[in-house]
């Protein structure tokens, strides 16, 4: 397994979101203003989800660091 599993998950999440957004914009029969509003909403949601995932990753890194420090002393 990769040592950077959390980073890979976040990267895959971001790439998948970008691809989905691009396809949605390309195939949506909507006015430009409406599309921009939806894109802005999507970006806000994606940013919040990425922030949550990053916080979980930071907690996991801290937990593992504390565990390693306990067992090396």
N, C-alpha and C positions, 0 to 999 in steps of 0.2 A: 504494500500500500504506500501511497505517497505521503510524505511528511507534511505536505501543504494541502491536505484535503479540504479544509475550510476555504482556502483561497480559490481552489478549483471550483468549489460549489458556488461561491459568490460570482466568480467569473462566468460560469455557465448560466447562472441566473440573469446576469446583466446582458449577456449576448443573446440569450433567448428572448428577453424582454425587448431588446432593440429590434430583433428580427420581427417579432410579433407586431410591434408598433409600426415598423416600416410597411409591412404587408397590410395592416389595417388602414394606414393612410392611403396607400396606393389603390386599394379596392373600395374605399368608402365613398359613396356618392353624396358627399356633404359639401356645404359651403366652406370656404376657407376659414372664416371666423369660427365656425362650429368645430372644425377639425383642429384648429389651434387651441381652442379651449379644452377639447378632449385630450389633446397631446399634453397640454400643461397639467391637467388632472392626472394623466397617466405618469408623467414624470414625477409629480409630487408623491404619488403612491409608490412608485418604484424606488424613489430616494428613501422613503420611510422604511420600506421593506429591507433595503440594502443596509440601512442604518441599524435596524434590529438584528439582522444577521451578523453584522460586524460586531455589535455589542456582545452577542452570544459567543462569537469566536474569541473576542478579547477575554471574556469570562473563562472560557475553556482553556485558553493559553495560561491565564493566571492560575487556574486550578492545577494544571499540569506542572507549572513552574513550582508552585508551593509543594506539590507532591514530591517532585524531584529533590527539592531542597531539604525536605524532611528526611528523605531516605539516603541522602549523601552525607548527612551530619551524624 
